[in-house]
Amino acid sequence: MLMIIDSPELEVHCCRAADPTFAEVSVVFTVHTQMELKLLLITVLMMVSLSATAAADYIRPQPRKTFHLPWHSKPSSYPQQVHISLAGEQHMRVTWITDDNSAPSIVEYGTSPGRYDSVAEGETTSYSYLLYSSGKIHHTVIGPLEHNSVYYYRCGGQGPQFQLRTPPAQLPITFAVAGDLGQTGWTKSTLDHIDQCKYNVHLLPGDLSYADYIQHRWDSFGRLVQPLASARPWMVTQGNHEVESIPLLKDGFLSYNSRWKMPFEESGSNSNLYYSFEVAGVHIIMLGSYADYDEYSEQYGWLKEDLSKVDRERTPWLIVLFHVPWYNSNTAHQGEGADMMASMEPLLYAASADLVLAGHVHAYERSKRVYNKRLDPCGSVHITIGDGGNKEGLAPKYINPQPIWSEFREASFGHGELQIVNSTHAFWSWHRNDDDEPVKSDDIWITSLTCSGCVDQKRNELRNKLMTP
């Protein structure tokens, strides 16, 4: 931007740099009168203000305070913290909590408001954690459900009516993506922005509630996300904030596994920490950064078995999620994913994984197609999106110079949207939370590795890896 104050004896130029983060001001002037001096000072102050405004566009303020929902007294049998997740072909798992241990685990559902033509009964669990005792946690699977259809449902035979939409049977499909959510004002902003986009499934690569051992925060998180999580399936994996282990007293992931049951059994896994599912032509693998992952581990063996079942004609897209990123040029959490990467990246490369989504680092970064830290047209696009709004704040420092594989990076809160348009092309966009408004700040068209010939090219390599004991 150029500002010129034209005067016979006073000339002021204000230049703003192309990158508003590093706004520059250049002033050239000649002063002959006191009036001109005052005018000059006013102009300089205006330029400084403009520079500060420009920088504010890209430098986020400190994390907002914990977001508190108003408390409303409800009967002990009243369903709360309702969320849904995919549970096998044309089935959905409905999860909710009641304070009444005798409340039934039934879900009534149908395609018309207030008319429930079907009913399903599920299972319950609960847990204790030091002085905390959870309510009764209900998990009930409903279905078979029609694709791309609206269903109305009620939990436990009472309480409010909820509404959900099932994903489509075929492409296109849209995923909302946000990791490291937490429960701050920025979290609420992120959720509001996600609610504005027309998505079918929410993908969350770890760090949900940031309860950090304080168990009632799991309850407040469940209430916070209920408006979205009860309407579209939320598919999550664990992060470090879900561990919550206490040596000799409590095993890890007790709260997470009790509250957020995913379709691990439906996908042949023996652990809720890693599983897979298919939806509308996409095979999605959720891995555990905090479960054993070496070549002799159960997770690695399960991954090989799962990849052997993938049919790229039926599901031309292969997407992988886990918490700790493998490609990260931020100074935060450097090298933490190296061991898992060394173990599993060759297998996912042979399987031609199109896209890898991670969290953990509280910033956004997108890579070019890469494998073994080298650019590779048959490698995966890696995206770090641990910027959902957590209480710990952003990770603003990056390593310079920017690695050759890193395409775009910015430390701001936000969310991603992934639209799988057809079997060959997908559109990815990242939306920054800019003063409470979602601003699309990065986007790219992605061509599937099935389309590019990489899947066929590496078919023998994959077969050899899957057959290796």
Disulfide bonds with the S-S distance in Angstrom:
Cys378-Cys454 2.04
